[in-house]
Amino acid sequence: MTDGRAPNRLGAEVWIVLGLSLGQSAAYAVVALVSALTQGPLRDATAALNANRSDREWLDLTLQLLSIGFALVPVALALYLLAAEGHPLRRLGIDGERRTRDVMTGAGLALVIGLPGIGLYAAGRALGMTAHVVPAPEHTYWWSIPVLLLAAVENAIVEETIAVGYLLSRLRDLQWDPWAAIAASAVLRGGYHLYQGFGQALGNVTMGLVFGWWFQRTRRLLPLVIAHTLLDVVAFLGYLWFADSLGLR
């Protein structure tokens, strides 16, 4: 259904939301990849996920928190637009009605995606298809771990709400074929990870296919947010604590 609005109007809405959020990130990711490829072998490139934003502690913290806060604004916009058809959180399955089941499902999905993801990253590095991904900042402070946890939650909320919940709901309203919609969501996810290299982009396309299929089947977004949060927490804190001992720095 299109809520009485013309399909071209809903289509324009989708492009605007993506242009303010993950579509914009995908465009920058493509430019970053081209930049890395034209500077030398991709295996020599570095992709910093949570880099310091200033060498002054108070300014670094301020900029980190502002970045996290403003990244959530497109999510608020997407939920506001979906609210025209009813309660947006209930429509996306973020209602807390199956809290325990959603947490368990999210943890299971994190294992299904995370364990093969480690192998894919190692293979991508060995084949020269993946940049050296640095998930934690070089300089850390007393507040670094809480901010990394906030960043993990923010990433999960932004990506799953927009790339899965909002996009698949809108493509359903526009009467897209379900598998075409899932593929579009997965390609978008891979696109905004291209700055990490082809291996990570491929891995995220695969993750997008699994997550998109799950949402289409269950209409429950909360397990995906939980799974994504767990994946990022393990990556961020794992690198912060074990990078030196594993020789990753």
Summary of the structure (lengths in Angstrom):
residues: 249
radius of gyration: 18.2
end to end distance: 51.0
largest distance: 58.8
contacts: 804
relative contact order: 0.17
helix: 73%
strand: 3%
